[in-house]
Amino acid sequence: MSVFASLVERLADLLQPLFGASAVAAAIVLFTALVRLLVHPLSRAAARGQKARTELQPRIAELRRKHARNPEKLQRAVLELHAEEKVSPLSGCLPSLCQIPAFFLLYHLFSSSSIGGEANALLSHRLLAAPLGGRWADALGDGGVVGGAGLVYVVLFAVVAGVAAFSYRLTKRTMADRPVLPDAEGQQVPGLGAITRVMPFMSFFTLVTVAVVPLAAALYVVTSTTWSAVERAVLYR
């Protein structure tokens, strides 16, 4: 934690001439961008994997027809098909999984009152009027929605809502362009209908995350979510 705190402080020192008192907040945004750049090769691989899995759908539908009475043999055949075509069913999860440590580092850094036995100086920094270690509930208790800190969250919520709406339309379009085919008997994969209905709304759950985590972690989430939306629009076009 001490090493990570020093990294944030060094980035803030570099950005101080441009962002002044909000330099630490800007450092968090820059740190998020660096993480996403490191993860970008995995995102590209996930996009290629998604396209490859879509191309395999007719063959998987045929396997479902062929092994309809033997679920274990069907599962084995599908796994063998993915291995044969060098397509990983889990490749789409890797970009998100690789970002979890960075998010939790920020969460704990701005939730801890002390680091290495010393007071956490980062908690004294703000984004405009909002403390980076504070939460939305704190902002509501200090001036309400129209207070200085409350307005910072209003802007963040507006950005997240806009990105979520964009992601919703993008997901709906992608799912329409690359539907999962039923088997030869017209049967859909069990549970797939519910997943299909819920998936476009997943981006809106980010609003809940932004509301309950420290502002520093919320900045990471907002920046990463915005990056993801733009990245998906480019990679999945």
C-alpha positions in Angstrom: 0.0 0.0 0.0 2.9 2.4 0.8 4.4 1.7 -2.6 1.1 2.3 -4.4 0.5 5.5 -2.4 3.9 6.8 -3.4 3.0 6.1 -7.1 -0.2 8.1 -6.8 1.7 10.9 -5.1 4.4 11.0 -7.8 1.8 11.1 -10.6 0.0 13.9 -8.7 3.3 15.8 -8.5 3.7 15.6 -12.3 0.1 16.8 -12.8 0.2 19.5 -10.2 1.0 22.4 -12.6 -2.1 21.5 -14.7 -4.6 20.5 -12.2 -3.6 22.3 -8.9 -5.6 21.1 -5.9 -7.3 18.3 -8.0 -3.9 16.8 -9.1 -4.5 13.6 -7.1 -7.9 13.1 -8.7 -6.2 13.6 -12.1 -3.5 11.1 -11.1 -6.2 8.5 -10.5 -7.7 9.1 -13.9 -4.2 8.8 -15.4 -3.5 5.7 -13.5 -6.7 4.2 -14.7 -5.8 5.0 -18.3 -2.4 3.3 -17.8 -4.1 0.2 -16.5 -6.5 0.1 -19.4 -3.6 0.5 -21.8 -1.9 -2.5 -20.2 -5.1 -4.5 -20.5 -5.8 -3.4 -24.0 -4.1 -6.4 -25.7 -6.4 -8.7 -23.7 -9.4 -6.6 -24.8 -8.4 -7.0 -28.4 -8.0 -10.8 -27.9 -11.4 -10.9 -26.2 -13.0 -9.1 -29.3 -11.3 -11.6 -31.6 -12.6 -14.4 -29.4 -16.1 -13.1 -29.4 -16.1 -13.0 -33.2 -14.7 -16.5 -33.4 -17.3 -17.8 -31.0 -20.0 -16.2 -33.1 -18.7 -18.0 -36.2 -18.8 -21.3 -34.3 -22.5 -21.0 -33.4 -23.8 -23.0 -36.4 -21.4 -25.9 -35.5 -22.4 -25.7 -31.8 -26.1 -25.8 -32.7 -25.4 -28.9 -34.7 -23.6 -30.5 -31.7 -26.6 -29.7 -29.5 -28.8 -31.4 -32.0 -26.5 -34.4 -32.3 -26.0 -34.9 -28.5 -29.4 -33.6 -27.3 -29.8 -36.7 -25.1 -26.3 -36.7 -23.7 -25.4 -33.4 -21.9 -22.0 -34.7 -20.8 -21.0 -35.7 -24.3 -22.3 -32.4 -25.6 -20.2 -30.4 -23.1 -17.1 -32.4 -24.0 -17.8 -32.0 -27.7 -18.2 -28.2 -27.3 -15.0 -27.9 -25.3 -13.1 -30.0 -27.9 -14.5 -27.7 -30.7 -13.2 -24.6 -28.8 -9.8 -26.2 -28.3 -9.6 -27.3 -32.0 -10.4 -23.7 -33.1 -8.2 -22.2 -30.4 -11.1 -20.2 -29.0 -11.3 -19.7 -25.2 -14.9 -19.4 -23.8 -13.4 -17.3 -20.9 -11.3 -14.9 -22.9 -14.0 -12.2 -22.6 -13.7 -12.2 -18.8 -9.9 -11.6 -18.7 -9.9 -7.8 -19.2 -12.3 -7.3 -16.3 -10.6 -9.8 -14.0 -7.2 -8.1 -14.6 -8.6 -4.8 -13.4 -10.0 -6.0 -10.1 -6.6 -5.7 -8.2 -6.2 -2.1 -9.3 -9.7 -1.2 -8.2 -9.3 -2.8 -4.8 -5.9 -1.1 -4.3 -7.6 2.3 -4.8 -10.6 1.3 -2.7 -8.4 0.3 0.3 -5.9 3.2 -0.2 -8.7 5.7 0.2 -10.6 3.8 2.9 -7.6 3.5 5.2 -6.9 6.2 7.8 -3.2 5.2 8.0 -0.6 3.7 5.7 2.6 2.1 7.0 1.9 3.4 10.5 1.5 7.0 9.4 -1.6 9.1 8.7 -2.9 8.7 5.1 -2.2 12.1 3.6 -4.1 11.3 0.4 -7.4 11.5 2.3 -6.9 15.3 2.6 -7.1 15.7 -1.2 -10.2 16.6 -3.1 -11.9 16.7 -6.5 -13.1 20.3 -6.4 -15.3 20.3 -3.2 -15.5 16.5 -2.7 -13.0 14.6 -0.6 -11.4 11.7 -2.5 -12.0 9.4 0.6 -15.6 10.4 0.9 -18.7 8.7 -0.4 -22.0 9.9 -1.9 -23.7 9.5 1.5 -21.1 11.9 3.0 -21.8 14.4 0.2 -25.6 14.2 0.9 -24.9 14.9 4.6 -22.7 17.9 3.7 -24.8 20.3 1.7 -27.1 17.7 -0.1 -27.3 17.2 -3.8 -26.8 20.9 -4.6 -23.8 21.3 -2.3 -20.3 21.4 -3.6 -19.6 17.7 -3.1 -23.1 16.7 -4.1 -22.7 18.5 -7.5 -19.5 16.5 -8.2 -21.5 13.3 -7.8 -24.3 14.7 -9.9 -21.7 15.1 -12.8 -20.3 11.6 -12.2 -23.8 10.1 -12.2 -24.6 11.9 -15.4 -21.4 10.7 -17.1 -22.1 7.1 -16.0 -25.7 7.3 -17.1 -24.7 8.6 -20.5 -22.0 5.8 -20.9 -24.5 3.2 -19.7 -27.1 4.3 -22.3 -24.4 4.2 -25.0 -23.3 0.7 -23.9 -27.0 -0.5 -23.7 -27.5 0.5 -27.4 -24.2 -1.0 -28.4 -24.9 -4.3 -26.6 -28.4 -4.6 -28.1 -27.0 -4.0 -31.5 -24.2 -6.5 -31.0 -26.6 -9.2 -29.8 -28.9 -8.5 -32.7 -26.0 -8.8 -35.2 -24.6 -11.9 -33.6 -27.5 -13.9 -32.2 -26.9 -17.3 -30.5 -28.5 -19.9 -32.8 -30.9 -22.5 -31.4 -30.4 -26.1 -32.2 -32.0 -28.0 -35.1 -35.1 -28.6 -33.1 -35.6 -24.9 -32.4 -34.7 -25.1 -28.7 -32.7 -22.3 -27.1 -30.0 -22.9 -24.5 -31.5 -23.1 -21.0 -31.2 -19.8 -19.2 -29.9 -18.0 -22.2 -33.2 -16.0 -22.6 -32.8 -14.5 -19.2 -29.1 -13.6 -19.7 -30.0 -12.0 -23.1 -32.6 -9.8 -21.4 -30.4 -8.8 -18.5 -27.1 -8.3 -20.3 -27.9 -4.9 -21.9 -28.7 -3.4 -18.5 -25.4 -4.5 -16.8 -23.8 -1.1 -17.5 -26.4 0.7 -15.4 -25.2 -1.3 -12.3 -22.1 1.0 -12.4 -24.3 3.7 -10.9 -24.6 1.7 -7.7 -20.9 1.1 -7.5 -20.2 4.9 -7.9 -22.6 5.6 -5.1 -21.1 3.3 -2.4 -17.3 3.4 -2.9 -14.9 6.2 -2.0 -14.8 8.9 -4.6 -11.2 7.9 -5.7 -12.5 4.4 -6.5 -15.5 5.9 -8.2 -13.2 7.9 -10.4 -11.5 4.7 -11.4 -14.9 3.1 -12.2 -16.1 6.0 -14.2 -12.9 6.3 -16.2 -12.7 2.6 -16.8 -16.3 2.3 -17.8 -16.0 5.2 -20.3 -12.9 3.6 -21.7 -14.6 0.3 -22.1 -17.5 1.8 -24.0 -15.3 3.5 -26.5 -13.1 0.4 -26.8 -16.0 -1.8 -27.5 -17.4 0.5 -30.1 -14.1 0.4 -31.9 -13.2 -3.3 -31.5 -16.7 -4.8 -32.1 -17.7 -2.6 -35.0 
